[in-house]
């Protein structure tokens, strides 16, 4: 099962890197909403990683940054997720609070799957936003990645 999660994390990281490249290539015409969503998916990834394995000061879930620095954040997030995968049992129960202070418990596997799925969802929104603004959206389908 850990191999499957590692593959999904690699897929998500590949998509995030390619999306960063597309944003850099079009930095003068990136829709504001696309950058906000990209910031958000990276912020959320960092927040979820830190709910499992606290390491660093956290951004706000909707904090914005310039696109230039986002690749480093994506790489750090990915490395942290892989370290979590190697260090924690997938069925380990994690106790955490959400951004509203509500307390929850979930297993590591559920949190990792959520952060993967959350990023996929927002990359789809970014693709639609690119298309709406005349930019070519990336193909980020998992099956295409596996071909």
C-alpha positions as a LaTeX table, in Angstrom:
\begin{tabular}{lrrr}
\hline
Residue & $x$ (\AA) & $y$ (\AA) & $z$ (\AA) \\
\hline
Unk1 & 0.00 & 0.00 & 0.00 \\
Unk2 & 2.88 & 2.38 & 0.74 \\
Unk3 & 4.14 & 1.85 & $-2.83$ \\
Unk4 & 0.76 & 2.98 & $-4.14$ \\
Unk5 & 0.82 & 6.12 & $-2.01$ \\
Unk6 & 4.38 & 6.84 & $-3.10$ \\
Unk7 & 3.25 & 6.58 & $-6.72$ \\
Unk8 & 0.33 & 8.94 & $-6.09$ \\
Unk9 & 2.62 & 11.42 & $-4.34$ \\
Unk10 & 5.07 & 11.30 & $-7.26$ \\
Unk11 & 2.18 & 11.86 & $-9.67$ \\
Unk12 & 0.97 & 14.88 & $-7.70$ \\
Unk13 & 4.47 & 16.30 & $-7.46$ \\
Unk14 & 5.02 & 15.88 & $-11.20$ \\
Unk15 & 1.76 & 17.71 & $-11.88$ \\
Unk16 & 2.67 & 20.52 & $-9.48$ \\
Unk17 & 6.10 & 20.94 & $-11.11$ \\
Unk18 & 4.62 & 21.01 & $-14.61$ \\
Unk19 & 1.97 & 23.49 & $-13.47$ \\
Unk20 & 4.69 & 25.71 & $-11.99$ \\
Unk21 & 6.54 & 25.61 & $-15.32$ \\
Unk22 & 3.37 & 26.55 & $-17.20$ \\
Unk23 & 2.78 & 29.44 & $-14.81$ \\
Unk24 & 6.35 & 30.66 & $-15.18$ \\
Unk25 & 6.07 & 30.43 & $-18.98$ \\
Unk26 & 2.89 & 32.53 & $-18.82$ \\
Unk27 & 3.68 & 34.64 & $-15.74$ \\
Unk28 & 2.46 & 37.86 & $-17.36$ \\
Unk29 & $-0.95$ & 36.37 & $-18.12$ \\
Unk30 & $-1.59$ & 33.96 & $-15.24$ \\
Unk31 & $-5.15$ & 34.45 & $-14.05$ \\
Unk32 & $-5.15$ & 35.74 & $-10.47$ \\
Unk33 & $-7.52$ & 32.95 & $-9.45$ \\
Unk34 & $-5.13$ & 30.30 & $-10.82$ \\
Unk35 & $-2.23$ & 31.61 & $-8.77$ \\
Unk36 & $-4.44$ & 31.84 & $-5.69$ \\
Unk37 & $-5.53$ & 28.22 & $-6.16$ \\
Unk38 & $-1.95$ & 27.06 & $-6.73$ \\
Unk39 & $-0.82$ & 28.86 & $-3.56$ \\
Unk40 & $-3.74$ & 27.26 & $-1.72$ \\
Unk41 & $-3.04$ & 23.70 & $-2.82$ \\
Unk42 & 0.61 & 24.05 & $-1.77$ \\
Unk43 & $-0.35$ & 25.70 & 1.53 \\
Unk44 & $-2.89$ & 22.97 & 2.27 \\
Unk45 & $-0.36$ & 20.26 & 1.42 \\
Unk46 & 2.10 & 21.80 & 3.88 \\
Unk47 & $-0.60$ & 22.11 & 6.56 \\
Unk48 & $-1.71$ & 18.48 & 6.18 \\
Unk49 & 1.90 & 17.24 & 6.27 \\
Unk50 & 2.41 & 19.19 & 9.48 \\
Unk51 & $-0.71$ & 17.76 & 11.07 \\
Unk52 & 0.95 & 14.36 & 10.79 \\
Unk53 & 4.56 & 15.41 & 11.38 \\
Unk54 & 4.94 & 18.97 & 12.74 \\
Unk55 & 8.11 & 20.59 & 11.41 \\
Unk56 & 7.79 & 24.19 & 10.37 \\
Unk57 & 5.80 & 27.40 & 10.74 \\
Unk58 & 2.65 & 27.11 & 8.71 \\
Unk59 & 1.21 & 29.47 & 6.13 \\
Unk60 & $-2.41$ & 30.47 & 6.21 \\
Unk61 & $-4.46$ & 28.18 & 4.02 \\
Unk62 & $-5.16$ & 31.06 & 1.57 \\
Unk63 & $-1.84$ & 32.95 & 1.90 \\
Unk64 & $-0.57$ & 34.23 & $-1.44$ \\
Unk65 & 2.97 & 34.35 & $-2.79$ \\
Unk66 & 4.61 & 35.09 & $-6.12$ \\
Unk67 & 4.83 & 32.08 & $-8.41$ \\
Unk68 & 8.63 & 32.22 & $-8.61$ \\
Unk69 & 9.11 & 30.73 & $-5.13$ \\
Unk70 & 6.44 & 28.08 & $-5.35$ \\
Unk71 & 8.58 & 25.34 & $-6.88$ \\
Unk72 & 10.75 & 25.20 & $-3.76$ \\
Unk73 & 7.63 & 24.90 & $-1.59$ \\
Unk74 & 6.29 & 22.11 & $-3.81$ \\
Unk75 & 9.60 & 20.24 & $-3.53$ \\
Unk76 & 9.71 & 20.65 & 0.25 \\
Unk77 & 6.11 & 19.44 & 0.55 \\
Unk78 & 6.86 & 16.40 & $-1.58$ \\
Unk79 & 9.98 & 15.47 & 0.39 \\
Unk80 & 8.07 & 15.85 & 3.65 \\
Unk81 & 5.22 & 13.65 & 2.38 \\
Unk82 & 7.69 & 10.93 & 1.33 \\
Unk83 & 9.36 & 11.11 & 4.76 \\
Unk84 & 5.95 & 10.72 & 6.41 \\
Unk85 & 5.22 & 7.71 & 4.22 \\
Unk86 & 8.49 & 6.08 & 5.27 \\
Unk87 & 8.21 & 6.99 & 8.97 \\
Unk88 & 4.57 & 6.50 & 9.91 \\
Unk89 & 2.33 & 3.46 & 9.71 \\
Unk90 & $-0.58$ & 4.13 & 7.38 \\
Unk91 & $-3.05$ & 3.10 & 10.08 \\
Unk92 & $-1.55$ & 5.40 & 12.73 \\
Unk93 & $-4.23$ & 7.67 & 14.16 \\
Unk94 & $-3.44$ & 11.38 & 14.06 \\
Unk95 & $-5.15$ & 13.88 & 16.35 \\
Unk96 & $-5.28$ & 17.40 & 14.92 \\
Unk97 & $-7.27$ & 20.62 & 14.75 \\
Unk98 & $-8.56$ & 22.16 & 11.55 \\
Unk99 & $-8.21$ & 25.82 & 10.62 \\
Unk100 & $-11.33$ & 26.61 & 12.69 \\
Unk101 & $-9.90$ & 24.94 & 15.79 \\
Unk102 & $-12.19$ & 21.90 & 15.61 \\
Unk103 & $-10.54$ & 18.67 & 16.78 \\
Unk104 & $-10.50$ & 15.54 & 14.61 \\
Unk105 & $-8.78$ & 12.19 & 14.30 \\
Unk106 & $-7.90$ & 10.38 & 11.09 \\
Unk107 & $-5.46$ & 7.73 & 10.01 \\
Unk108 & $-2.31$ & 8.72 & 8.14 \\
Unk109 & $-3.58$ & 6.99 & 4.97 \\
Unk110 & $-6.78$ & 9.06 & 5.01 \\
Unk111 & $-4.86$ & 12.30 & 5.44 \\
Unk112 & $-2.39$ & 11.44 & 2.66 \\
Unk113 & $-5.22$ & 10.44 & 0.33 \\
Unk114 & $-7.04$ & 13.67 & 1.15 \\
Unk115 & $-4.04$ & 15.88 & 0.39 \\
Unk116 & $-3.52$ & 14.05 & $-2.93$ \\
Unk117 & $-7.20$ & 14.34 & $-3.84$ \\
Unk118 & $-7.40$ & 17.97 & $-2.70$ \\
Unk119 & $-4.51$ & 18.94 & $-4.98$ \\
Unk120 & $-6.06$ & 17.09 & $-7.92$ \\
Unk121 & $-9.33$ & 18.95 & $-7.39$ \\
Unk122 & $-7.66$ & 22.35 & $-7.42$ \\
Unk123 & $-5.47$ & 21.52 & $-10.43$ \\
Unk124 & $-8.73$ & 20.81 & $-12.26$ \\
Unk125 & $-10.02$ & 24.24 & $-11.25$ \\
Unk126 & $-6.78$ & 25.80 & $-12.48$ \\
Unk127 & $-7.10$ & 23.96 & $-15.81$ \\
Unk128 & $-10.62$ & 25.37 & $-16.25$ \\
Unk129 & $-9.38$ & 28.85 & $-15.31$ \\
Unk130 & $-6.50$ & 28.60 & $-17.81$ \\
Unk131 & $-8.94$ & 27.56 & $-20.55$ \\
Unk132 & $-11.33$ & 30.40 & $-19.69$ \\
Unk133 & $-8.45$ & 32.89 & $-20.05$ \\
Unk134 & $-7.15$ & 31.53 & $-23.36$ \\
Unk135 & $-4.24$ & 29.54 & $-21.92$ \\
Unk136 & $-3.64$ & 25.89 & $-22.70$ \\
Unk137 & $-4.52$ & 23.78 & $-19.67$ \\
Unk138 & $-2.19$ & 20.98 & $-18.66$ \\
Unk139 & $-3.24$ & 17.39 & $-19.02$ \\
Unk140 & $-2.86$ & 16.09 & $-15.48$ \\
Unk141 & $-4.93$ & 12.91 & $-15.64$ \\
Unk142 & $-3.41$ & 10.10 & $-13.59$ \\
Unk143 & $-3.83$ & 7.56 & $-16.39$ \\
Unk144 & $-1.94$ & 9.84 & $-18.79$ \\
Unk145 & 0.84 & 10.11 & $-16.20$ \\
Unk146 & 1.04 & 6.31 & $-16.03$ \\
Unk147 & 1.32 & 5.82 & $-19.83$ \\
\hline
\end{tabular}
